């Protein structure tokens, strides 16, 4: 009986084909895992961007229906020549509104994630007022800066007229 006429695969051919198949499958699985990790990071970044957008929209809405409390900065000797860490506003009824970073984390939605951005509706300092978090429970805000222009109240007349012919502007930087 001759083995040369038999049809089929030799042992070496089988081992080589299994090795090539295994390498190809491991590359495909690694590619799938990398794609899955990238997708998870993109979903996480999208959620963080959405939460940040919600925070900024919440602050912007407060600014739209309020006015900048220039007297707060004057009384606290805070210069508006550069950025400030507290945004002081006056609501339509004259009520004080302050937005700042709560370093202690006492008012944060998630006590494990701090600092968080808080809003305060009381007179006095930020530390002794009733605060509410406007940060989401998953977003960490490391720093916030408010740039207020002009640095003096444009609605208070000086001399025979008003010092500025521009509306107040607030730029917010979240990190």
FIKOLZA-1660 file (N, C-alpha, C; in steps of 0.1 Angstrom, whole numbers, plus 5000, padded with zeros to 4 digits):
% residues 175
   i   px   py   pz ch aa at
   1 5008 4988 5000  A  X  N
   1 5000 5000 5000  A  X CA
   1 5009 5012 5000  A  X  C
   2 5006 5022 4991  A  X  N
   2 5014 5033 4989  A  X CA
   2 5007 5045 4995  A  X  C
   3 5014 5053 5003  A  X  N
   3 5008 5065 5009  A  X CA
   3 5008 5077 5000  A  X  C
   4 5015 5077 4989  A  X  N
   4 5016 5088 4980  A  X CA
   4 5003 5091 4972  A  X  C
   5 4994 5081 4971  A  X  N
   5 4982 5083 4964  A  X CA
   5 4970 5087 4972  A  X  C
   6 4973 5088 4985  A  X  N
   6 4962 5092 4995  A  X CA
   6 4960 5107 4994  A  X  C
   7 4948 5111 4994  A  X  N
   7 4945 5126 4995  A  X CA
   7 4943 5130 5009  A  X  C
   8 4947 5142 5013  A  X  N
   8 4945 5147 5026  A  X CA
   8 4957 5157 5030  A  X  C
   9 4957 5161 5043  A  X  N
   9 4967 5170 5048  A  X CA
   9 4977 5162 5056  A  X  C
  10 4989 5167 5056  A  X  N
  10 4999 5161 5064  A  X CA
  10 4999 5168 5078  A  X  C
  11 5005 5162 5088  A  X  N
  11 5005 5167 5101  A  X CA
  11 5012 5181 5101  A  X  C
  12 5022 5183 5094  A  X  N
  12 5029 5196 5093  A  X CA
  12 5020 5206 5087  A  X  C
  13 5013 5203 5077  A  X  N
  13 5003 5213 5071  A  X CA
  13 4993 5217 5080  A  X  C
  14 4988 5208 5088  A  X  N
  14 4977 5210 5098  A  X CA
  14 4983 5220 5109  A  X  C
  15 4995 5217 5114  A  X  N
  15 5001 5225 5125  A  X CA
  15 5003 5239 5119  A  X  C
  16 5008 5241 5107  A  X  N
  16 5011 5254 5101  A  X CA
  16 4997 5261 5100  A  X  C
  17 4987 5255 5095  A  X  N
  17 4974 5262 5092  A  X CA
  17 4968 5266 5106  A  X  C
  18 4969 5257 5116  A  X  N
  18 4964 5261 5129  A  X CA
  18 4972 5273 5135  A  X  C
  19 4985 5273 5133  A  X  N
  19 4993 5284 5138  A  X CA
  19 4989 5297 5131  A  X  C
  20 4988 5297 5118  A  X  N
  20 4984 5309 5110  A  X CA
  20 4970 5313 5115  A  X  C
  21 4961 5304 5116  A  X  N
  21 4947 5307 5121  A  X CA
  21 4947 5314 5134  A  X  C
  22 4955 5308 5144  A  X  N
  22 4956 5313 5157  A  X CA
  22 4962 5328 5157  A  X  C
  23 4972 5330 5150  A  X  N
  23 4978 5344 5149  A  X CA
  23 4968 5353 5143  A  X  C
  24 4961 5349 5133  A  X  N
  24 4951 5358 5127  A  X CA
  24 4939 5361 5137  A  X  C
  25 4935 5351 5144  A  X  N
  25 4924 5353 5154  A  X CA
  25 4929 5362 5165  A  X  C
  26 4941 5360 5170  A  X  N
  26 4946 5369 5181  A  X CA
  26 4947 5383 5176  A  X  C
  27 4951 5386 5164  A  X  N
  27 4951 5399 5159  A  X CA
  27 4937 5405 5158  A  X  C
  28 4928 5397 5153  A  X  N
  28 4914 5402 5152  A  X CA
  28 4908 5405 5166  A  X  C
  29 4910 5396 5175  A  X  N
  29 4905 5398 5189  A  X CA
  29 4912 5411 5195  A  X  C
  30 4925 5413 5193  A  X  N
  30 4931 5425 5199  A  X CA
  30 4926 5437 5192  A  X  C
  31 4923 5437 5179  A  X  N
  31 4918 5448 5172  A  X CA
  31 4903 5451 5177  A  X  C
  32 4896 5441 5180  A  X  N
  32 4882 5443 5185  A  X CA
  32 4883 5449 5199  A  X  C
  33 4892 5444 5208  A  X  N
  33 4893 5449 5221  A  X CA
  33 4898 5464 5221  A  X  C
  34 4907 5468 5212  A  X  N
  34 4912 5481 5211  A  X CA
  34 4900 5490 5206  A  X  C
  35 4892 5485 5197  A  X  N
  35 4881 5493 5192  A  X CA
  35 4871 5495 5204  A  X  C
  36 4869 5485 5212  A  X  N
  36 4859 5485 5223  A  X CA
  36 4864 5495 5233  A  X  C
  37 4877 5495 5236  A  X  N
  37 4882 5505 5246  A  X CA
  37 4881 5519 5241  A  X  C
  38 4884 5521 5228  A  X  N
  38 4883 5535 5222  A  X CA
  38 4868 5539 5222  A  X  C
  39 4859 5530 5219  A  X  N
  39 4845 5534 5220  A  X CA
  39 4840 5538 5234  A  X  C
  40 4845 5530 5244  A  X  N
  40 4842 5534 5258  A  X CA
  40 4847 5547 5262  A  X  C
  41 4859 5551 5258  A  X  N
  41 4865 5564 5261  A  X CA
  41 4857 5575 5254  A  X  C
  42 4853 5572 5241  A  X  N
  42 4845 5582 5234  A  X CA
  42 4832 5585 5241  A  X  C
  43 4825 5574 5245  A  X  N
  43 4812 5575 5252  A  X CA
  43 4815 5583 5265  A  X  C
  44 4825 5581 5272  A  X  N
  44 4829 5588 5285  A  X CA
  44 4831 5603 5282  A  X  C
  45 4839 5605 5272  A  X  N
  45 4842 5619 5268  A  X CA
  45 4829 5627 5264  A  X  C
  46 4820 5620 5256  A  X  N
  46 4808 5626 5252  A  X CA
  46 4799 5629 5264  A  X  C
  47 4799 5620 5274  A  X  N
  47 4791 5623 5286  A  X CA
  47 4796 5635 5294  A  X  C
  48 4810 5635 5295  A  X  N
  48 4816 5646 5302  A  X CA
  48 4814 5660 5294  A  X  C
  49 4814 5659 5281  A  X  N
  49 4811 5672 5274  A  X CA
  49 4797 5676 5275  A  X  C
  50 4788 5666 5275  A  X  N
  50 4774 5669 5277  A  X CA
  50 4771 5675 5291  A  X  C
  51 4778 5669 5301  A  X  N
  51 4776 5675 5315  A  X CA
  51 4782 5689 5316  A  X  C
  52 4794 5691 5310  A  X  N
  52 4800 5704 5310  A  X CA
  52 4791 5714 5303  A  X  C
  53 4785 5710 5292  A  X  N
  53 4776 5719 5284  A  X CA
  53 4764 5723 5293  A  X  C
  54 4759 5713 5300  A  X  N
  54 4748 5716 5309  A  X CA
  54 4751 5726 5320  A  X  C
  55 4763 5724 5326  A  X  N
  55 4768 5733 5336  A  X CA
  55 4769 5747 5330  A  X  C
  56 4776 5749 5319  A  X  N
  56 4777 5762 5312  A  X CA
  56 4764 5768 5308  A  X  C
  57 4755 5760 5303  A  X  N
  57 4742 5765 5300  A  X CA
  57 4734 5770 5313  A  X  C
  58 4736 5763 5323  A  X  N
  58 4729 5767 5336  A  X CA
  58 4735 5780 5341  A  X  C
  59 4748 5782 5340  A  X  N
  59 4754 5794 5344  A  X CA
  59 4750 5806 5335  A  X  C
  60 4750 5803 5322  A  X  N
  60 4747 5813 5312  A  X CA
  60 4732 5818 5313  A  X  C
  61 4723 5809 5317  A  X  N
  61 4709 5812 5319  A  X CA
  61 4708 5822 5331  A  X  C
  62 4716 5819 5342  A  X  N
  62 4716 5828 5354  A  X CA
  62 4721 5841 5350  A  X  C
  63 4732 5842 5342  A  X  N
  63 4738 5855 5338  A  X CA
  63 4728 5863 5329  A  X  C
  64 4720 5856 5320  A  X  N
  64 4711 5863 5311  A  X CA
  64 4700 5870 5319  A  X  C
  65 4695 5864 5330  A  X  N
  65 4684 5869 5337  A  X CA
  65 4688 5877 5350  A  X  C
  66 4701 5879 5351  A  X  N
  66 4707 5887 5362  A  X CA
  66 4716 5898 5357  A  X  C
  67 4721 5905 5367  A  X  N
  67 4732 5915 5364  A  X CA
  67 4744 5912 5372  A  X  C
  68 4755 5916 5368  A  X  N
  68 4768 5914 5375  A  X CA
  68 4767 5923 5388  A  X  C
  69 4771 5918 5399  A  X  N
  69 4771 5925 5412  A  X CA
  69 4784 5932 5414  A  X  C
  70 4786 5943 5407  A  X  N
  70 4799 5950 5408  A  X CA
  70 4802 5955 5423  A  X  C
  71 4791 5957 5430  A  X  N
  71 4793 5961 5444  A  X CA
  71 4799 5950 5453  A  X  C
  72 4796 5938 5450  A  X  N
  72 4802 5927 5457  A  X CA
  72 4818 5927 5455  A  X  C
  73 4822 5929 5443  A  X  N
  73 4837 5929 5441  A  X CA
  73 4843 5941 5447  A  X  C
  74 4836 5952 5447  A  X  N
  74 4841 5965 5453  A  X CA
  74 4842 5963 5468  A  X  C
  75 4832 5958 5474  A  X  N
  75 4832 5956 5489  A  X CA
  75 4842 5946 5493  A  X  C
  76 4844 5935 5485  A  X  N
  76 4854 5925 5489  A  X CA
  76 4868 5928 5484  A  X  C
  77 4870 5940 5478  A  X  N
  77 4883 5944 5473  A  X CA
  77 4889 5934 5463  A  X  C
  78 4880 5929 5454  A  X  N
  78 4884 5920 5444  A  X CA
  78 4885 5927 5431  A  X  C
  79 4897 5927 5425  A  X  N
  79 4899 5934 5412  A  X CA
  79 4894 5925 5401  A  X  C
  80 4888 5932 5391  A  X  N
  80 4883 5925 5379  A  X CA
  80 4892 5927 5368  A  X  C
  81 4904 5931 5370  A  X  N
  81 4914 5933 5360  A  X CA
  81 4919 5920 5354  A  X  C
  82 4918 5909 5362  A  X  N
  82 4921 5896 5358  A  X CA
  82 4909 5886 5361  A  X  C
  83 4911 5874 5361  A  X  N
  83 4900 5864 5363  A  X CA
  83 4897 5864 5378  A  X  C
  84 4885 5860 5381  A  X  N
  84 4880 5859 5395  A  X CA
  84 4875 5845 5397  A  X  C
  85 4875 5840 5409  A  X  N
  85 4870 5826 5412  A  X CA
  85 4855 5826 5416  A  X  C
  86 4849 5837 5419  A  X  N
  86 4835 5838 5423  A  X CA
  86 4828 5847 5413  A  X  C
  87 4817 5842 5408  A  X  N
  87 4808 5851 5399  A  X CA
  87 4797 5856 5408  A  X  C
  88 4796 5869 5410  A  X  N
  88 4786 5875 5419  A  X CA
  88 4776 5882 5409  A  X  C
  89 4763 5878 5411  A  X  N
  89 4752 5883 5403  A  X CA
  89 4742 5889 5412  A  X  C
  90 4733 5897 5406  A  X  N
  90 4720 5901 5413  A  X CA
  90 4709 5897 5404  A  X  C
  91 4699 5889 5410  A  X  N
  91 4688 5885 5403  A  X CA
  91 4678 5896 5399  A  X  C
  92 4668 5893 5392  A  X  N
  92 4658 5903 5388  A  X CA
  92 4652 5910 5400  A  X  C
  93 4650 5903 5411  A  X  N
  93 4644 5909 5423  A  X CA
  93 4655 5915 5432  A  X  C
  94 4668 5915 5428  A  X  N
  94 4678 5921 5436  A  X CA
  94 4685 5910 5445  A  X  C
  95 4680 5898 5445  A  X  N
  95 4686 5888 5454  A  X CA
  95 4700 5884 5449  A  X  C
  96 4709 5882 5459  A  X  N
  96 4723 5878 5455  A  X CA
  96 4724 5864 5450  A  X  C
  97 4733 5862 5440  A  X  N
  97 4736 5849 5434  A  X CA
  97 4751 5848 5433  A  X  C
  98 4757 5838 5439  A  X  N
  98 4771 5836 5437  A  X CA
  98 4774 5822 5432  A  X  C
  99 4783 5821 5423  A  X  N
  99 4787 5808 5417  A  X CA
  99 4802 5807 5419  A  X  C
 100 4806 5795 5425  A  X  N
 100 4820 5794 5427  A  X CA
 100 4823 5779 5429  A  X  C
 101 4836 5776 5430  A  X  N
 101 4841 5762 5433  A  X CA
 101 4841 5759 5447  A  X  C
 102 4835 5748 5451  A  X  N
 102 4834 5744 5465  A  X CA
 102 4846 5734 5467  A  X  C
 103 4857 5739 5473  A  X  N
 103 4869 5730 5475  A  X CA
 103 4866 5719 5486  A  X  C
 104 4858 5722 5495  A  X  N
 104 4856 5713 5506  A  X CA
 104 4848 5701 5502  A  X  C
 105 4839 5703 5492  A  X  N
 105 4831 5692 5487  A  X CA
 105 4818 5689 5495  A  X  C
 106 4816 5698 5505  A  X  N
 106 4804 5697 5514  A  X CA
 106 4791 5697 5506  A  X  C
 107 4790 5704 5495  A  X  N
 107 4778 5706 5488  A  X CA
 107 4778 5698 5475  A  X  C
 108 4788 5690 5473  A  X  N
 108 4789 5682 5460  A  X CA
 108 4778 5671 5460  A  X  C
 109 4773 5668 5448  A  X  N
 109 4764 5657 5446  A  X CA
 109 4770 5644 5450  A  X  C
 110 4782 5641 5445  A  X  N
 110 4790 5629 5449  A  X CA
 110 4801 5633 5458  A  X  C
 111 4800 5629 5471  A  X  N
 111 4811 5634 5480  A  X CA
 111 4825 5628 5477  A  X  C
 112 4826 5618 5468  A  X  N
 112 4839 5613 5464  A  X CA
 112 4845 5621 5453  A  X  C
 113 4837 5629 5446  A  X  N
 113 4842 5638 5436  A  X CA
 113 4842 5652 5440  A  X  C
 114 4853 5658 5443  A  X  N
 114 4854 5672 5446  A  X CA
 114 4867 5678 5441  A  X  C
 115 4867 5690 5439  A  X  N
 115 4857 5701 5442  A  X CA
 115 4846 5700 5432  A  X  C
 116 4835 5708 5435  A  X  N
 116 4824 5709 5425  A  X CA
 116 4819 5723 5425  A  X  C
 117 4812 5726 5415  A  X  N
 117 4807 5740 5412  A  X CA
 117 4794 5742 5420  A  X  C
 118 4793 5752 5428  A  X  N
 118 4781 5755 5436  A  X CA
 118 4775 5768 5433  A  X  C
 119 4762 5769 5436  A  X  N
 119 4755 5782 5435  A  X CA
 119 4750 5786 5449  A  X  C
 120 4750 5798 5452  A  X  N
 120 4746 5803 5465  A  X CA
 120 4736 5815 5463  A  X  C
 121 4725 5815 5471  A  X  N
 121 4715 5825 5469  A  X CA
 121 4714 5834 5481  A  X  C
 122 4723 5834 5491  A  X  N
 122 4722 5842 5503  A  X CA
 122 4732 5853 5503  A  X  C
 123 4729 5863 5512  A  X  N
 123 4739 5874 5514  A  X CA
 123 4751 5868 5521  A  X  C
 124 4761 5876 5522  A  X  N
 124 4773 5872 5530  A  X CA
 124 4783 5864 5521  A  X  C
 125 4792 5858 5528  A  X  N
 125 4803 5850 5521  A  X CA
 125 4798 5837 5516  A  X  C
 126 4806 5832 5507  A  X  N
 126 4802 5819 5501  A  X CA
 126 4803 5807 5511  A  X  C
 127 4811 5808 5521  A  X  N
 127 4813 5798 5531  A  X CA
 127 4801 5797 5541  A  X  C
 128 4794 5808 5543  A  X  N
 128 4783 5807 5553  A  X CA
 128 4769 5807 5546  A  X  C
 129 4768 5805 5533  A  X  N
 129 4755 5806 5527  A  X CA
 129 4750 5792 5524  A  X  C
 130 4737 5791 5521  A  X  N
 130 4731 5778 5517  A  X CA
 130 4735 5775 5502  A  X  C
 131 4743 5765 5500  A  X  N
 131 4748 5762 5487  A  X CA
 131 4741 5750 5481  A  X  C
 132 4741 5750 5467  A  X  N
 132 4736 5738 5460  A  X CA
 132 4746 5735 5448  A  X  C
 133 4748 5723 5446  A  X  N
 133 4758 5719 5435  A  X CA
 133 4751 5720 5422  A  X  C
 134 4759 5726 5412  A  X  N
 134 4754 5726 5398  A  X CA
 134 4763 5717 5390  A  X  C
 135 4772 5710 5396  A  X  N
 135 4780 5700 5389  A  X CA
 135 4773 5687 5389  A  X  C
 136 4775 5679 5379  A  X  N
 136 4769 5665 5379  A  X CA
 136 4778 5656 5388  A  X  C
 137 4772 5644 5390  A  X  N
 137 4779 5635 5400  A  X CA
 137 4791 5628 5394  A  X  C
 138 4793 5629 5380  A  X  N
 138 4804 5622 5374  A  X CA
 138 4815 5631 5369  A  X  C
 139 4813 5645 5369  A  X  N
 139 4823 5654 5363  A  X CA
 139 4831 5660 5374  A  X  C
 140 4844 5660 5373  A  X  N
 140 4853 5667 5382  A  X CA
 140 4857 5680 5376  A  X  C
 141 4855 5691 5383  A  X  N
 141 4859 5704 5378  A  X CA
 141 4871 5708 5387  A  X  C
 142 4882 5709 5381  A  X  N
 142 4894 5712 5389  A  X CA
 142 4896 5727 5392  A  X  C
 143 4891 5735 5382  A  X  N
 143 4893 5750 5384  A  X CA
 143 4883 5757 5376  A  X  C
 144 4878 5768 5381  A  X  N
 144 4869 5777 5373  A  X CA
 144 4874 5791 5374  A  X  C
 145 4874 5798 5363  A  X  N
 145 4877 5812 5363  A  X CA
 145 4867 5820 5355  A  X  C
 146 4863 5831 5361  A  X  N
 146 4854 5840 5354  A  X CA
 146 4861 5853 5350  A  X  C
 147 4860 5857 5338  A  X  N
 147 4866 5869 5333  A  X CA
 147 4854 5879 5330  A  X  C
 148 4854 5890 5337  A  X  N
 148 4843 5899 5337  A  X CA
 148 4848 5912 5330  A  X  C
 149 4841 5916 5320  A  X  N
 149 4844 5928 5312  A  X CA
 149 4832 5937 5311  A  X  C
 150 4832 5949 5312  A  X  N
 150 4842 5958 5317  A  X CA
 150 4845 5956 5332  A  X  C
 151 4856 5961 5337  A  X  N
 151 4859 5959 5351  A  X CA
 151 4852 5968 5360  A  X  C
 152 4846 5979 5355  A  X  N
 152 4837 5988 5363  A  X CA
 152 4823 5987 5357  A  X  C
 153 4814 5990 5366  A  X  N
 153 4800 5990 5363  A  X CA
 153 4796 6000 5352  A  X  C
 154 4792 5996 5340  A  X  N
 154 4789 6005 5329  A  X CA
 154 4776 6013 5331  A  X  C
 155 4768 6009 5341  A  X  N
 155 4755 6015 5343  A  X CA
 155 4755 6026 5354  A  X  C
 156 4767 6029 5359  A  X  N
 156 4768 6039 5369  A  X CA
 156 4774 6051 5362  A  X  C
 157 4767 6062 5362  A  X  N
 157 4773 6074 5355  A  X CA
 157 4785 6080 5362  A  X  C
 158 4794 6085 5354  A  X  N
 158 4806 6091 5359  A  X CA
 158 4807 6105 5353  A  X  C
 159 4807 6115 5360  A  X  N
 159 4807 6129 5354  A  X CA
 159 4794 6132 5347  A  X  C
 160 4795 6135 5334  A  X  N
 160 4783 6138 5326  A  X CA
 160 4778 6126 5318  A  X  C
 161 4784 6115 5319  A  X  N
 161 4779 6104 5312  A  X CA
 161 4783 6090 5317  A  X  C
 162 4781 6080 5310  A  X  N
 162 4785 6067 5314  A  X CA
 162 4799 6063 5309  A  X  C
 163 4807 6056 5317  A  X  N
 163 4821 6054 5313  A  X CA
 163 4823 6044 5301  A  X  C
 164 4813 6035 5299  A  X  N
 164 4815 6025 5288  A  X CA
 164 4802 6025 5280  A  X  C
 165 4804 6022 5268  A  X  N
 165 4792 6020 5259  A  X CA
 165 4791 6006 5255  A  X  C
 166 4794 5997 5264  A  X  N
 166 4793 5982 5261  A  X CA
 166 4785 5975 5272  A  X  C
 167 4779 5964 5268  A  X  N
 167 4773 5956 5278  A  X CA
 167 4783 5947 5286  A  X  C
 168 4780 5944 5298  A  X  N
 168 4789 5935 5305  A  X CA
 168 4790 5921 5299  A  X  C
 169 4802 5915 5300  A  X  N
 169 4805 5903 5293  A  X CA
 169 4812 5894 5303  A  X  C
 170 4808 5881 5304  A  X  N
 170 4814 5871 5313  A  X CA
 170 4819 5860 5304  A  X  C
 171 4832 5857 5306  A  X  N
 171 4838 5845 5299  A  X CA
 171 4841 5835 5310  A  X  C
 172 4837 5822 5308  A  X  N
 172 4839 5812 5318  A  X CA
 172 4849 5802 5313  A  X  C
 173 4858 5798 5322  A  X  N
 173 4868 5788 5319  A  X CA
 173 4867 5777 5329  A  X  C
 174 4863 5765 5324  A  X  N
 174 4862 5753 5333  A  X CA
 174 4874 5744 5329  A  X  C
 175 4880 5739 5340  A  X  N
 175 4891 5729 5337  A  X CA
 175 4888 5717 5346  A  X  C
% end
